[in-house]
Amino acid sequence: MKPHLTIALAAALSVWGLPALAQEGRADHDGAAAHGHAHAGFESGRFHVRVDGPEHPVGHVILIPGLSSSPHAFDLLTEELKGRYRVHRIHVQGFAGAPPEDNATGPVSAPVAEDLARYIAEQGLNKPAVIGHSMGGTIGMMLAARHPERVGRLMVVDMIPFMGAMFGAPGATAESVAPMADQIYTAMSASPREQYQQQAEAQIAAMINTESLRAGPLEDSRKSDQQVSSSAYRELIVTDLRPELGRITAPTTVLYVRFNDPRMTNDMVDGIYRASFATLPGATLTRIDDSAHFIMLDQPERFAAEVNAFLE
């Protein structure tokens, strides 16, 4: 496997007025409805939303987990924020035990972003902060670029606007990497479940340095729909958001880590992120050291500090 392909696989296979609340209805994979966890009263076949926080918050924060991940990826951050903020954690259908519903075929990130814009409007949220990890970062960028009036500020956690750049030669485009994306999709979607899961779990282990915290993301992956994850991954490869970044008006922060490749120096990774976000010159780019892809698990205190600074 080419080095840049290995890096890209590791980067994305994670590879995420007051709203009306519903105590009943769709239960997520951990039996949320049965345990009394509040979910937003919002109809969508793309995702459902778990809501935590006070009745009169200082603001609203939307958290979007990555590929094959669940809202639990943000448990530690939610505990940090929910005393002051209303925290809306997205659970994408087809991931981590949620039925695929409208995500059963076709793209995932783009339609989720569209329904998120509708969610913000219907729930009466006034320019919430949006934080997305990995694929969730892609969704956040789509939302902020295509509906700039809906987003107050944006944080992208360990994701670049064109992941496909890592799958081709310099100057790669969405069109030029499409054949490889199709090949990867076919291999992922048609792979025997046991083989698919073994590869997914090896990648997840490489994306979380803190061994004791790998169990949750591993379980999320096991409970994710293989077809939905495969389609979503293909979409990430062929999505180039660089031409759209200039439409983002929300203050934007990007947190990232060094790629999981010993040949990649800090300076090389910094350069990749600067070039990737060159069309959004006001973005704040911050490298988080001593962390793998799941920064919120490997460096929870540093992550919380960065989020608090971003919000305030």
C-alpha positions as CSV (number, residue, x, y, z in Angstrom):
1,M,0.0,0.0,0.0
2,K,1.3,3.5,-0.9
3,P,2.5,5.6,2.1
4,H,0.0,8.4,1.3
5,L,-2.8,5.9,1.1
6,T,-1.9,4.5,4.5
7,I,-1.9,8.0,6.0
8,A,-5.2,8.8,4.5
9,L,-6.8,5.6,5.7
10,A,-5.6,6.4,9.2
11,A,-6.8,9.9,9.0
12,A,-10.5,9.3,8.2
13,L,-11.5,5.7,9.2
14,S,-12.6,6.8,12.6
15,V,-12.7,6.3,11.0
16,W,-19.0,13.8,14.0
17,G,-34.5,29.3,21.2
18,L,-34.3,25.9,23.1
19,P,-34.9,22.8,21.1
20,A,-38.0,20.7,21.7
21,L,-37.0,17.5,23.5
22,A,-38.3,14.0,23.3
23,Q,-37.9,11.3,26.0
24,E,-39.5,8.7,23.8
25,G,-39.0,7.7,20.2
26,R,-35.9,6.4,18.4
27,A,-33.6,4.7,20.8
28,D,-29.9,4.7,20.0
29,H,-27.6,1.7,20.4
30,D,-27.1,2.2,24.1
31,G,-30.8,2.2,24.9
32,A,-30.9,6.0,25.4
33,A,-34.7,6.3,25.4
34,A,-35.0,3.5,28.0
35,H,-32.5,5.3,30.2
36,G,-34.2,8.7,29.9
37,H,-31.5,10.5,27.8
38,A,-33.1,13.5,26.0
39,H,-33.3,13.5,22.3
40,A,-34.2,16.5,20.2
41,G,-37.7,16.4,18.6
42,F,-36.5,16.4,15.1
43,E,-37.5,14.2,12.1
44,S,-34.7,13.1,9.9
45,G,-33.6,9.8,8.3
46,R,-30.0,11.0,8.3
47,F,-29.3,11.4,12.1
48,H,-30.8,11.9,15.5
49,V,-29.6,14.1,18.3
50,R,-28.8,13.6,21.9
51,V,-29.1,16.8,23.9
52,D,-27.4,17.6,27.3
53,G,-27.2,20.9,29.3
54,P,-29.1,23.5,31.1
55,E,-32.5,25.0,30.3
56,H,-30.9,28.4,30.0
57,P,-27.5,27.9,28.4
58,V,-24.9,30.5,27.6
59,G,-24.9,29.0,24.1
60,H,-25.4,26.0,21.9
61,V,-22.7,23.5,20.7
62,I,-23.2,20.9,18.0
63,L,-20.8,17.9,18.1
64,I,-20.4,15.7,15.1
65,P,-18.4,12.5,15.4
66,G,-16.5,10.8,12.7
67,L,-16.9,7.7,10.4
68,S,-18.4,4.8,12.2
69,S,-18.4,6.7,15.5
70,S,-21.1,7.5,18.0
71,P,-21.9,10.5,20.3
72,H,-19.9,8.8,23.0
73,A,-16.7,9.9,21.3
74,F,-17.5,13.3,22.9
75,D,-18.5,12.1,26.4
76,L,-15.6,13.7,28.1
77,L,-16.1,17.0,26.3
78,T,-19.8,16.9,27.0
79,E,-19.2,16.6,30.7
80,E,-16.9,19.6,30.5
81,L,-19.4,21.8,28.7
82,K,-22.9,20.7,29.7
83,G,-23.0,22.8,32.9
84,R,-22.9,26.0,30.8
85,Y,-23.8,25.0,27.2
86,R,-26.6,23.1,25.5
87,V,-24.7,20.3,23.8
88,H,-26.2,18.7,20.7
89,R,-24.5,15.4,19.9
90,I,-25.2,14.0,16.4
91,H,-25.6,10.3,15.9
92,V,-25.4,9.6,12.1
93,Q,-27.8,6.8,11.0
94,G,-26.0,3.7,10.1
95,F,-23.1,4.3,12.5
96,A,-22.7,2.7,16.0
97,G,-26.0,0.7,16.0
98,A,-28.3,3.3,14.6
99,P,-30.4,1.9,11.7
100,P,-29.2,3.1,8.3
101,E,-32.5,4.7,7.2
102,D,-31.9,7.3,4.6
103,N,-28.1,6.7,4.7
104,A,-28.6,3.1,3.4
105,T,-27.4,4.1,-0.1
106,G,-25.5,7.0,-1.6
107,P,-23.6,9.9,0.0
108,V,-23.8,10.6,3.7
109,S,-21.9,13.7,4.7
110,A,-23.6,16.1,2.2
111,P,-27.2,15.2,3.1
112,V,-26.3,15.1,6.8
113,A,-25.0,18.7,6.5
114,E,-28.2,19.8,4.8
115,D,-30.4,18.3,7.5
116,L,-28.1,19.9,10.1
117,A,-28.9,23.3,8.6
118,R,-32.6,22.4,8.9
119,Y,-32.1,21.2,12.4
120,I,-30.5,24.5,13.5
121,A,-33.4,26.5,11.9
122,E,-36.2,24.3,13.2
123,Q,-34.8,24.2,16.7
124,G,-34.3,28.0,16.8
125,L,-30.6,27.8,17.5
126,N,-28.9,31.2,17.1
127,K,-25.6,30.6,15.3
128,P,-24.4,27.6,17.4
129,A,-20.8,26.6,17.6
130,V,-20.1,23.5,15.5
131,I,-17.3,21.0,16.3
132,G,-16.7,18.1,14.0
133,H,-14.1,15.3,14.3
134,S,-12.7,13.6,11.1
135,M,-15.7,13.0,8.8
136,G,-17.6,15.2,11.3
137,G,-15.2,18.0,10.3
138,T,-16.1,17.5,6.7
139,I,-19.7,17.8,7.6
140,G,-19.0,20.9,9.6
141,M,-17.1,22.5,6.7
142,M,-20.0,21.7,4.4
143,L,-22.5,23.2,6.8
144,A,-20.5,26.4,7.4
145,A,-19.7,26.9,3.7
146,R,-23.1,26.2,2.3
147,H,-25.2,27.7,5.1
148,P,-22.8,30.4,6.6
149,E,-25.7,32.2,8.2
150,R,-26.4,29.1,10.4
151,V,-23.0,28.7,12.1
152,G,-21.5,31.0,14.8
153,R,-18.0,29.4,14.9
154,L,-16.5,26.2,13.5
155,M,-13.9,23.8,14.8
156,V,-12.5,21.1,12.6
157,V,-10.7,18.3,14.4
158,D,-8.0,16.4,12.5
159,M,-9.5,16.7,9.0
160,I,-8.5,18.4,5.8
161,P,-10.9,19.8,3.1
162,F,-9.8,17.4,0.4
163,M,-8.8,14.0,1.7
164,G,-8.4,12.7,-1.8
165,A,-5.2,14.8,-2.2
166,M,-3.5,12.0,-0.2
167,F,-4.6,9.3,-2.7
168,G,-3.0,10.8,-5.9
169,A,-0.1,12.6,-7.3
170,P,0.4,16.4,-6.7
171,G,-2.4,18.3,-8.2
172,A,-4.9,15.5,-7.7
173,T,-8.6,16.4,-8.2
174,A,-11.8,14.8,-7.1
175,E,-12.2,13.5,-10.7
176,S,-8.7,12.0,-10.8
177,V,-9.0,10.1,-7.5
178,A,-12.5,8.8,-8.3
179,P,-11.3,5.5,-9.8
180,M,-9.3,4.8,-6.7
181,A,-12.3,5.8,-4.5
182,D,-14.5,3.4,-6.4
183,Q,-11.9,0.6,-6.0
184,I,-11.7,1.2,-2.2
185,Y,-15.4,1.4,-1.9
186,T,-15.8,-2.0,-3.8
187,A,-13.2,-3.6,-1.6
188,M,-14.7,-2.3,1.6
189,S,-18.3,-3.0,0.8
190,A,-17.8,-6.5,-0.6
191,S,-15.2,-7.6,2.0
192,P,-16.3,-10.5,4.2
193,R,-17.5,-9.0,7.5
194,E,-14.8,-10.6,9.6
195,Q,-12.0,-9.4,7.3
196,Y,-13.5,-5.9,7.1
197,Q,-13.8,-5.7,10.8
198,Q,-10.2,-6.8,11.4
199,Q,-8.9,-4.1,9.2
200,A,-11.2,-1.5,10.7
201,E,-10.1,-2.4,14.2
202,A,-6.4,-2.3,13.3
203,Q,-6.9,1.2,12.0
204,I,-8.9,2.4,15.0
205,A,-6.2,1.0,17.4
206,A,-3.6,3.1,15.4
207,M,-5.8,6.2,15.8
208,I,-6.0,6.1,19.6
209,N,-2.8,6.0,21.7
210,T,-4.6,5.6,25.0
211,E,-5.3,1.8,24.9
212,S,-7.7,1.9,27.8
213,L,-10.1,4.2,25.8
214,R,-10.2,2.1,22.6
215,A,-13.0,-0.1,23.6
216,G,-15.8,2.4,22.9
217,P,-14.7,3.3,19.3
218,L,-14.1,-0.3,18.6
219,E,-17.6,-1.3,19.7
220,D,-19.0,1.6,17.7
221,S,-17.2,0.3,14.6
222,R,-18.5,-3.3,15.2
223,K,-22.1,-2.0,15.4
224,S,-21.8,0.2,12.3
225,D,-23.4,-0.7,9.0
226,Q,-20.6,-1.8,6.5
227,Q,-22.4,-0.4,3.5
228,V,-23.0,3.0,5.0
229,S,-19.4,3.3,6.2
230,S,-18.1,2.2,2.8
231,S,-20.3,4.8,1.0
232,A,-19.4,7.5,3.4
233,Y,-15.7,6.8,3.1
234,R,-15.9,6.9,-0.7
235,E,-17.6,10.2,-0.5
236,L,-14.8,11.6,1.7
237,I,-12.2,10.7,-0.9
238,V,-14.0,12.5,-3.8
239,T,-15.1,15.6,-1.8
240,D,-13.0,18.7,-2.4
241,L,-14.1,21.5,-0.2
242,R,-11.2,23.8,-0.9
243,P,-13.1,25.9,-3.4
244,E,-15.9,26.4,-0.9
245,L,-13.9,27.4,2.1
246,G,-13.9,31.1,1.2
247,R,-17.7,31.1,1.8
248,I,-17.2,30.3,5.5
249,T,-17.8,33.4,7.5
250,A,-17.6,31.8,11.0
251,P,-14.4,32.0,12.9
252,T,-12.7,28.7,12.3
253,T,-10.2,26.7,14.3
254,V,-8.5,23.6,13.1
255,L,-6.8,21.1,15.5
256,Y,-4.7,18.4,14.0
257,V,-2.0,15.8,14.8
258,R,1.1,14.6,13.0
259,F,0.3,11.8,10.5
260,N,0.8,8.3,11.7
261,D,3.9,7.9,9.5
262,P,7.5,8.2,10.9
263,R,8.7,9.9,7.7
264,M,6.3,12.8,8.3
265,T,7.9,15.6,10.3
266,N,6.0,18.2,12.2
267,D,7.0,20.8,9.6
268,M,5.7,18.6,6.8
269,V,2.4,18.1,8.5
270,D,2.1,21.9,9.3
271,G,2.8,22.6,5.6
272,I,0.1,20.2,4.5
273,Y,-2.5,21.9,6.7
274,R,-1.5,25.4,5.7
275,A,-1.8,24.5,2.1
276,S,-5.1,22.7,2.6
277,F,-6.7,25.7,4.3
278,A,-5.1,28.4,2.2
279,T,-8.5,29.4,0.8
280,L,-9.6,30.2,4.4
281,P,-6.8,32.5,5.5
282,G,-8.4,33.5,8.7
283,A,-8.4,30.0,10.1
284,T,-6.4,29.2,13.3
285,L,-4.4,26.1,12.8
286,T,-3.1,24.3,15.9
287,R,-1.1,21.1,16.0
288,I,-1.7,18.9,19.1
289,D,1.3,16.8,19.9
290,D,1.5,13.5,21.8
291,S,-1.9,12.5,20.3
292,A,-3.3,10.3,17.6
293,H,-6.4,11.0,15.6
294,F,-8.9,10.9,18.5
295,I,-7.5,14.0,20.2
296,M,-10.5,14.1,22.6
297,L,-9.5,10.7,24.0
298,D,-5.7,11.0,23.9
299,Q,-5.4,14.6,25.2
300,P,-8.8,15.3,26.9
301,E,-7.5,18.2,29.1
302,R,-5.7,19.9,26.2
303,F,-8.7,19.3,23.9
304,A,-11.1,20.8,26.5
305,A,-8.9,23.8,26.9
306,E,-8.7,24.4,23.2
307,V,-12.5,24.1,22.9
308,N,-13.1,26.5,25.8
309,A,-10.8,29.0,24.3
310,F,-12.6,28.5,20.9
311,L,-16.0,29.1,22.5
312,E,-15.1,32.1,24.6
